[in-house]
Amino acid sequence: MSQVAQGGGAAAVPASSAFPVRRRRKFNYQSVLGTLPMIITAIGVFVICIIFSVIWSFTNSKVFPNFNFVGLAQYQRLWTTDRWLISVQNVVIFGALSMVFGMVFGYLLAVFMDQRIKQEDLFRSIFLYPFAMSLVVTGLVWQWMFDPNLGIQAAVRQIGWTSFSLAPLVNKETALYGVVLGGLWNGVGVTMAIMLAGLRGVDAEIWKAAKVDGIPTWKTYLFIVLPMMRGAIATAFILQLTGVVRVFDIVIAMTQGGPGISTQVPAIYVIQHITDRANVGQGMAAATMMLLPVLLLIVVQGLLQWNAKRKQGRA
């Protein structure tokens, strides 16, 4: 009788414990109200403006935008203009050099910081300080440093080395490389910080296993740890790529696109045609072409994330 009672007691499980009732989440009106201005700004400034920019690129808009469509005429003119072709060439060279050297020096600085050096916070602040500065200020500083009459060249010659020459900005062949140096000084610190975060995220057991196997430290950093930092590398790469596409401030501050058009970049081409040259349609066509690499990057990143989630689902 007692067993039956015990069995009956065990079977009589409260419904609330066997099937927990899901509570409806309350709609958080405060969070929506708090983010509403940002949502309106994002939609109004970015989405709508981008749509109208693309539309106006198919028109013959001059001083003010209009809707007199001319098909692909603006794009045909764009890709037959020497100034635009040189701008694209310059931004490709600038981007390739900036991204390669930025990633390399950023990783080397991160490895240096990963040695648990003394005053690490001080060194991190020093390396990150240029990124906190305005690109205009950075450009003006480097313009002064490369000035043959006031900068490094003049200082070294005053010491006694009269044949020393360091004035890349006055030469059409070297001006772009001077701008690259200024851009590297400004951006390598944030790459270092991203890489350092990736290094600190590597499991300590990896380092122990490498030491047990007798693998040199430099090989561990290069062949074992670096491939494991895909997230940090992708973040630094995307950040640098977006900076290259929209580069403008530092070029204006250092060279204003000169000498001649040797350092002209697409952003300068866009601004000049919308303002100085009063050709909104041509400027919008150039702006649309600048938008394509960013859209392509977003699509590729989305596909990679979707593929990774699909593989995790299968596993």
N, C-alpha and C positions, 0 to 999 in steps of 0.2 A: 504493500500500500504506500509505503514511504517512497519506494522507487518510482511508482507511478506518479506520485506527487512531485518527486524531484524532476521526472521526465517532463511532466506537464509544465512545471515551473520553468524548465530550460527552454521549452518550445514557445512559451509565452514571452517572446522578446518584444519590448516596446517598439512600435513602428518608428518612433523618432530616432532610435539608435540604429535600427536596421537600414532605414532609408532616410538619411538626413535631408531635411527640407532645405533647398537652396534659397537663400535670402536674396531678394532683388537688390541690386546695387542702386543706391540713390544717385540720381543724376546731379553731378557737381556743377551747379550753376556758377559758382564763384570762379572756378578754373576756366570755364568758357568765357565769362566776362573779362577775366584777366588776360586771356590770350586773344580776344577778339580784335583789339587794335593791331596786333601783329599779323593776324590772319588777313585783315582788310588791307594792310600795307603790302603784304606779300602778293595778294591777288591783284590789287590795284596797280602797284608800282612795277612788279616783276612780270606777272603773267599777261596782264592786259597790255602793258607797254611793249613786251616782246611780240605779242600778236600784231599790234599796229605797226611796229618796226618792220616786221616781215611783209606786211601788206604794202607799206609805203615804198619798200624796195622794188616793187613792181610798177611804180608810178614815175612820172616825170616831175615830181615835187621839186621846187626850187627853194625860195626863201621860206615858204610855209608849206606844210604837207597838203596834198590834194589827192583825189582819187581818179586821176586821169591815167589809166593803166596803159603801160607800154610793153607788157610782157617781160621777156628776159633781156631787154635792151640795156638796163643798168648793169647787169652781170656781165654781158658781153663787153661792154665798155670797161668794166672793172678789170677783167682779166686780159685786157689789151693795153693797159696803162702801165708804163714803166715804173711810176712812183709806187703803185700798189704791188707790183711784182717784186720790187726791191724791198718793200716793207715786209712782205711774206718771207722773203729770203733772210732778211735780218732777224725776224722773230724766230725762224727755225734755227739759225745759228746761235742766237742768244739762248733759246730754250735748250738746245742740245748741250751747250757748254755749261749753262747754269745748273741743269738737272744732273748731269754726270758728275761734275765736280762738287755740286752741293750734296749729293748722296754720298760720295766717297768721303769728303771731308767731314760731313755730318756724322757718318759712322765711325770714322777714326776718332773724332772728338768724344763720341759716346763711349767708345772702348777706353779711351783715356780716363773719362770720368768714372767708368765702371771699376777702376782699380781701387776704389775706396780711398781716394786721396784725401789729404787733410784740406780743410777749408773748401769742401766740395760745394757748399751752398754759394760761397763767394764766386768760385769759378763759373758755376752755372749762371749766376746773375750777370757776370761779365760777358759770357757767350750769348746770352739772350738779350742783352741790352740793345744791340743794334736793331733787332726786330721790333722793339718797342718804339723806335724812333720813326718819324715820318720819312717816307721815301724821298720827299722833297728835300728834307734836311740832309739825309744821307747823300743825295745827289750833289747838293751844294758843297758838302764837306769834301767829297771825292773830286769835284771839279776844282776846288782850291788846291787839293793835294797834287793834282796832275797839271796845274798851271805852271808853265815853264818859267814864269817870272816870280812866282810867289811860293810855289809848293816844294815838293821833294827835290826836284831837279835843281832849283835855285839854292836850296839849303846844302845839298851835297857839293855843288860847285863852289860855294863860299868856303867850304872846308878845305878845298884844294884840288878836288877831282874835277878839273875843268871840262873834261871830255864826257862826263856822265850825262846821259840823256834819258829822261822819263817824262814824255809829254804825249801820251797816246791820243788825247782828245783833239789835237790839232792836225792829225793826219787821217785822211779818209780811210786808209788801209787798216789802221789800228784803233780807231775811235770806238768801234763796237766792242772790242775786247776790253777797253777801259770801262765801258758801261757794265760789262759782265763782272768785272772785279768788284765794282760797287754793289751790284746786286748780290753777289756771293757773300760779301761782308754783311749785308743786311739780313739775308735769309738762312745762312748756314746754322745759326744758333737754334732756331726752332726745329730744324731737321735733327740736330743733335739731341734735343730734348725728346723728340718722338722716338728716335732710335734707342736712347737711354731707357725710356720706359719699356721698350720691347726687350732690351737686354735684361732688365730687372725682372721681367715676367717669365724668363726661362727657368725651368725647374732646376733646383740645386743638384738633384741627382744626376742630371746630364753632365755637370761639371765634374762631379765625383767619378762618374764612369769614365770620362775622358782622361782624368788623371790616373786612374787605375790602369787603363790601357796604354798609358805612356804617350798620349797624343800631345804634341806641343800646344802651348796656349794659343799661338797665332793661328794654327790649323783649326783649333776648336772654334775660335771666333769666326773664321772664314768659311769653313766647310760644314760645321755642325750647327752652330748657333744662328748664323745668318739665314740659312734656309728656313729656320723655325720662326723667323720674325716676319712672316708674310703680311700680317695685319699692319704692323708698324711701317713696313716698307711701302705698302699700298697707300697708307694715309699720307706719308711724306711725299710720295710721288704725285698723288692727286693735288695736294696743297701746292706743290711747286708748279704743276702743269697749269692750274688755274691762274697762278700768279704770272706765268709766262704769257698766257693768252691776253691778259688785260694789262700788260706792262705799259706804263705811260709816264707816271710821275718822275721816276728816276731818270728816264731819257730826257724829258723836258728840262729837268733841273741841271743835268750834266752837259747836254749838247744841243737841246732844242731840235733834235733831229738831224743836226749837221755833224761835220762840215758838209755842206750841200744837202743831200738826202742820204748820206752814208749810214746814219743810225735811225732812219725813219722806221716806225713800226706801225702795224695796222691801227692801233688805237689813235695815233696821231693823225693818220689818214682820215679816220672817221670824224674826229673833232674838227679838222680843218675844212672838210667838205660841208659839214652841217653849219658851221659858223662863218669862217672866212670866205669860203668859195660859194656859199649860199646854194648848195646843191644837196638838198635833203635826201632825194631819191638815191643818189650815188652813195652818200654816207650811210644810209640805211642798208643798202646792198652790202657794203663792206662790213657793217655791224652784224648782219645776218651770217656772213661767212665766218666771222669770229665766233659766232654762237655754235656753229656746227661741231667743232672739236669738243666743246663742253657737253653738248647733247650726246655725241658719240661715246664719250667717257661715261656718262650716266647710264646709257644703254648697256655698255659692256659690263659695268659694275653690277647693274641689276641682273644681267644674265649669269654672271659668276655667282652672285648670292643665291639666285634661284637654283642653279646647278648644285651648289653646296648643300642647300636644304633638301633637295631631292635625294642626294646621296645619303644624307643623314636619315631620311625617312626610310630608305631601303634597308639601311643597317639596323 
